[in-house]
Amino acid sequence: MNPQELADLAPDDRRALFDRDAGIEAVRDDVAEIVSRVREEGDVAVREFCEEFDGVAVGNIDVTDEAERAADELDGEIREAIETAAENVREFHEAQVPEDWRREFSDGRELGRRFRPIERVGVYVPGGAAAYPSSALMGVIPAKVAGVEQVAVATPPADEMNPVTLAAIHLAGADKVYSVGGAQAIAALAYGTEQVDRAQKIVGPGNKWVTAAKAEVRGDVTIDFLAGPSEVLVVADDTADPTVVAADLVAQAEHDPESPVALVTDDSALADAVVEEIDRQAGEREREDIIREALDNETGGVFVARSMSEAILFAEEYAAEHLSIQADDDEAVLDRIDSAGSVFLGRYTPVAAGDYASGTNHVLPTNGLAKITGGLSVDTFVRSTTVQRLDRDALADLEGTITTLAEAEGLEAHAESVRKRFED
């Protein structure tokens, strides 16, 4: 990884940076077959795919009781960490709960909105033998705060499922827990099986098989968004600490060999120092091979802008999942950037804080989707209904407007539905 001048990037290089994707096309056909079979065959297909892809002969797909036992048996620092993180996540999302409102206008119109939760939600939590308790908290807690009646979690099976993940799922408040992962989990949640209840919405991060399955079932069930590998962009000026900047880049790179990792700065000396520091820190990490592969990814890099304004324009176009701003006037930089999944301001706000414990959600849009959508929140799990009441005078005032527009559209009965109300 060597610093590159933004102004010197070739068109193909710029396209690689800005046209990131979830990498699902290569598996779309296979995923379509998996989804079709689960939809038609239910648990039989689910168990077959669990054995094929996870090497696990699944008995009971419903492991809700096992998750409860794991929570009861979990103690010490891990339980304390989960509970602290859960409390912060819950507190942040409780502040998002929308309130119903109704307003009376002077002309006799009474208009408003009310909010109600979705009834059944499926949350995907990566796992199996690995532990991803944070993803359980991020998916389940906002749904429960929103008032979702049934939150079901699907997480990959293992001969011995990770007790920390199971415990976190239970402590987050999940109502059902299913031992199934991958595309087959998404299909089971979307269409239901003998043991898996059908969901109305499916959320949560996963690999390209999970993402492709979400794309396949979208339309029969709603989803959050199609997320690719986790990504970060750091915007920094000459006041940034290269050791800290490098640490954030290396931390994100350890997620996945395809994780986009980028720095843009207007200071060439900082860029050089960060590159040197990245190389040193990567060599100290257990996942060095993954980190170095991610750092060589064409969707990231270290870029030198001619000015901070050019760096900010780059950041807005990049629309990163995680945006770290390490600059003397970080608020001024933030004011000029609208497109980012989650923003981290200053030296003491690592992306890892949002990943685990500060309270914000880490299920975020990638691949530039921050231009059109936000991350997981209470809003994800509620629907709004408009409410209105007109008195006689209000309808009389609108009669001409309504009937004129209705007749212009050729909808005579619409116009008559208004006139009938004024007949003796």
URLIN-V903519 format. One record per residue. N is the residue number from 0. RES is the residue in one letter. OMEGA is omega in whole degrees, 0 to 359 (* if undefined). BURIAL is + if it has 24 or more other ideal C-beta (glycine too) atoms within 12 Angstrom, else -. Layout:
# URLIN-V903519
N & RES & OMEGA & BURIAL
N & RES & OMEGA & BURIAL
This chain:
# URLIN-V903519
0 & M & 178 & +
1 & N & 178 & -
2 & P & 178 & +
3 & Q & 176 & +
4 & E & 180 & -
5 & L & 184 & +
6 & A & 184 & -
7 & D & 183 & -
8 & L & 176 & +
9 & A & 180 & -
10 & P & 179 & -
11 & D & 179 & -
12 & D & 179 & -
13 & R & 178 & -
14 & R & 180 & -
15 & A & 180 & -
16 & L & 189 & +
17 & F & 180 & +
18 & D & 179 & -
19 & R & 178 & +
20 & D & 184 & +
21 & A & 177 & +
22 & G & 187 & +
23 & I & 187 & +
24 & E & 183 & -
25 & A & 184 & -
26 & V & 185 & +
27 & R & 183 & -
28 & D & 179 & -
29 & D & 180 & +
30 & V & 179 & +
31 & A & 179 & -
32 & E & 179 & +
33 & I & 181 & +
34 & V & 181 & +
35 & S & 182 & -
36 & R & 178 & +
37 & V & 180 & +
38 & R & 184 & +
39 & E & 189 & -
40 & E & 175 & -
41 & G & 186 & +
42 & D & 179 & +
43 & V & 179 & -
44 & A & 179 & +
45 & V & 182 & +
46 & R & 180 & +
47 & E & 181 & -
48 & F & 175 & +
49 & C & 179 & +
50 & E & 182 & -
51 & E & 188 & -
52 & F & 183 & +
53 & D & 181 & +
54 & G & 184 & -
55 & V & 174 & +
56 & A & 185 & -
57 & V & 174 & +
58 & G & 175 & -
59 & N & 176 & -
60 & I & 178 & +
61 & D & 181 & +
62 & V & 181 & +
63 & T & 180 & +
64 & D & 179 & -
65 & E & 178 & +
66 & A & 178 & +
67 & E & 178 & -
68 & R & 180 & -
69 & A & 179 & +
70 & A & 180 & +
71 & D & 184 & -
72 & E & 182 & -
73 & L & 178 & +
74 & D & 177 & -
75 & G & 188 & -
76 & E & 182 & -
77 & I & 179 & +
78 & R & 179 & -
79 & E & 179 & -
80 & A & 179 & +
81 & I & 182 & +
82 & E & 178 & +
83 & T & 178 & -
84 & A & 181 & +
85 & A & 179 & +
86 & E & 180 & -
87 & N & 178 & +
88 & V & 180 & +
89 & R & 181 & +
90 & E & 181 & -
91 & F & 184 & +
92 & H & 175 & +
93 & E & 178 & -
94 & A & 182 & -
95 & Q & 186 & +
96 & V & 182 & -
97 & P & 178 & +
98 & E & 173 & -
99 & D & 175 & -
100 & W & 178 & -
101 & R & 183 & -
102 & R & 177 & -
103 & E & 178 & -
104 & F & 189 & -
105 & S & 183 & -
106 & D & 176 & -
107 & G & 175 & -
108 & R & 174 & -
109 & E & 186 & -
110 & L & 179 & -
111 & G & 177 & -
112 & R & 170 & -
113 & R & 187 & -
114 & F & 179 & -
115 & R & 181 & -
116 & P & 167 & +
117 & I & 186 & +
118 & E & 186 & -
119 & R & 183 & +
120 & V & 173 & +
121 & G & 180 & +
122 & V & 176 & +
123 & Y & 178 & +
124 & V & 177 & +
125 & P & 181 & +
126 & G & 190 & +
127 & G & 179 & +
128 & A & 180 & -
129 & A & 181 & -
130 & A & 175 & +
131 & Y & 181 & +
132 & P & 182 & +
133 & S & 180 & +
134 & S & 176 & +
135 & A & 180 & +
136 & L & 185 & +
137 & M & 181 & +
138 & G & 187 & +
139 & V & 188 & +
140 & I & 179 & +
141 & P & 179 & +
142 & A & 180 & +
143 & K & 177 & +
144 & V & 179 & +
145 & A & 179 & +
146 & G & 179 & +
147 & V & 185 & +
148 & E & 179 & -
149 & Q & 175 & +
150 & V & 180 & +
151 & A & 180 & +
152 & V & 171 & +
153 & A & 179 & +
154 & T & 188 & +
155 & P & 180 & +
156 & P & 173 & +
157 & A & 177 & +
158 & D & 171 & -
159 & E & 183 & -
160 & M & 185 & +
161 & N & 184 & +
162 & P & 180 & +
163 & V & 177 & +
164 & T & 180 & +
165 & L & 180 & +
166 & A & 180 & +
167 & A & 178 & +
168 & I & 180 & +
169 & H & 182 & +
170 & L & 177 & +
171 & A & 176 & +
172 & G & 180 & +
173 & A & 180 & +
174 & D & 179 & +
175 & K & 177 & +
176 & V & 182 & +
177 & Y & 179 & +
178 & S & 179 & +
179 & V & 182 & +
180 & G & 175 & +
181 & G & 181 & +
182 & A & 180 & +
183 & Q & 177 & +
184 & A & 180 & +
185 & I & 178 & +
186 & A & 180 & +
187 & A & 179 & +
188 & L & 183 & +
189 & A & 188 & +
190 & Y & 182 & +
191 & G & 175 & +
192 & T & 179 & +
193 & E & 182 & -
194 & Q & 184 & +
195 & V & 178 & +
196 & D & 180 & +
197 & R & 179 & +
198 & A & 175 & +
199 & Q & 179 & +
200 & K & 180 & +
201 & I & 180 & +
202 & V & 173 & +
203 & G & 182 & +
204 & P & 177 & +
205 & G & 179 & +
206 & N & 185 & +
207 & K & 177 & +
208 & W & 177 & +
209 & V & 181 & +
210 & T & 178 & +
211 & A & 178 & +
212 & A & 177 & +
213 & K & 177 & +
214 & A & 183 & +
215 & E & 185 & +
216 & V & 181 & +
217 & R & 186 & -
218 & G & 173 & -
219 & D & 177 & +
220 & V & 177 & +
221 & T & 179 & -
222 & I & 176 & +
223 & D & 176 & +
224 & F & 180 & +
225 & L & 185 & +
226 & A & 174 & +
227 & G & 179 & +
228 & P & 181 & +
229 & S & 187 & +
230 & E & 177 & +
231 & V & 169 & +
232 & L & 174 & +
233 & V & 172 & +
234 & V & 187 & +
235 & A & 172 & +
236 & D & 187 & +
237 & D & 178 & -
238 & T & 183 & -
239 & A & 177 & +
240 & D & 183 & +
241 & P & 178 & +
242 & T & 180 & -
243 & V & 178 & +
244 & V & 180 & +
245 & A & 181 & +
246 & A & 179 & +
247 & D & 180 & +
248 & L & 179 & +
249 & V & 180 & +
250 & A & 180 & +
251 & Q & 181 & +
252 & A & 183 & +
253 & E & 177 & +
254 & H & 194 & +
255 & D & 177 & +
256 & P & 181 & +
257 & E & 180 & +
258 & S & 176 & +
259 & P & 182 & +
260 & V & 187 & +
261 & A & 171 & +
262 & L & 170 & +
263 & V & 183 & +
264 & T & 176 & +
265 & D & 183 & +
266 & D & 183 & +
267 & S & 178 & +
268 & A & 177 & -
269 & L & 181 & +
270 & A & 179 & +
271 & D & 181 & -
272 & A & 180 & +
273 & V & 179 & +
274 & V & 179 & +
275 & E & 182 & -
276 & E & 177 & +
277 & I & 182 & +
278 & D & 180 & +
279 & R & 184 & -
280 & Q & 180 & +
281 & A & 180 & +
282 & G & 180 & -
283 & E & 186 & -
284 & R & 180 & +
285 & E & 182 & -
286 & R & 185 & -
287 & E & 183 & -
288 & D & 179 & -
289 & I & 181 & +
290 & I & 184 & +
291 & R & 178 & +
292 & E & 179 & -
293 & A & 181 & +
294 & L & 179 & +
295 & D & 183 & +
296 & N & 182 & +
297 & E & 179 & +
298 & T & 179 & +
299 & G & 179 & +
300 & G & 175 & +
301 & V & 189 & +
302 & F & 179 & +
303 & V & 179 & +
304 & A & 179 & +
305 & R & 180 & -
306 & S & 177 & -
307 & M & 177 & +
308 & S & 178 & -
309 & E & 177 & -
310 & A & 180 & +
311 & I & 177 & +
312 & L & 177 & +
313 & F & 181 & +
314 & A & 180 & +
315 & E & 179 & +
316 & E & 181 & +
317 & Y & 177 & +
318 & A & 187 & +
319 & A & 172 & +
320 & E & 176 & +
321 & H & 177 & +
322 & L & 176 & +
323 & S & 178 & +
324 & I & 180 & +
325 & Q & 186 & +
326 & A & 183 & +
327 & D & 177 & -
328 & D & 185 & -
329 & D & 179 & +
330 & E & 178 & -
331 & A & 176 & -
332 & V & 180 & +
333 & L & 181 & +
334 & D & 183 & -
335 & R & 180 & +
336 & I & 181 & +
337 & D & 190 & -
338 & S & 176 & +
339 & A & 179 & +
340 & G & 178 & +
341 & S & 185 & +
342 & V & 182 & +
343 & F & 188 & +
344 & L & 169 & +
345 & G & 186 & +
346 & R & 188 & +
347 & Y & 179 & -
348 & T & 178 & +
349 & P & 176 & +
350 & V & 180 & +
351 & A & 178 & +
352 & A & 177 & +
353 & G & 178 & +
354 & D & 191 & +
355 & Y & 201 & +
356 & A & 183 & +
357 & S & 178 & +
358 & G & 177 & +
359 & T & 184 & +
360 & N & 180 & +
361 & H & 173 & +
362 & V & 194 & +
363 & L & 179 & +
364 & P & 177 & +
365 & T & 172 & +
366 & N & 180 & +
367 & G & 181 & +
368 & L & 176 & +
369 & A & 175 & +
370 & K & 186 & -
371 & I & 182 & -
372 & T & 177 & +
373 & G & 180 & +
374 & G & 179 & +
375 & L & 181 & +
376 & S & 175 & +
377 & V & 179 & +
378 & D & 181 & +
379 & T & 191 & +
380 & F & 176 & +
381 & V & 175 & +
382 & R & 182 & -
383 & S & 176 & -
384 & T & 174 & -
385 & T & 181 & -
386 & V & 178 & -
387 & Q & 174 & -
388 & R & 177 & -
389 & L & 171 & -
390 & D & 187 & -
391 & R & 182 & -
392 & D & 180 & -
393 & A & 179 & -
394 & L & 179 & +
395 & A & 179 & -
396 & D & 183 & -
397 & L & 188 & +
398 & E & 182 & +
399 & G & 179 & -
400 & T & 183 & -
401 & I & 185 & +
402 & T & 179 & +
403 & T & 181 & -
404 & L & 180 & -
405 & A & 181 & -
406 & E & 176 & -
407 & A & 178 & -
408 & E & 180 & -
409 & G & 182 & -
410 & L & 185 & -
411 & E & 182 & -
412 & A & 176 & -
413 & H & 180 & -
414 & A & 181 & -
415 & E & 179 & -
416 & S & 175 & -
417 & V & 183 & +
418 & R & 181 & -
419 & K & 183 & -
420 & R & 181 & -
421 & F & 175 & -
422 & E & 178 & -
423 & D & * & -
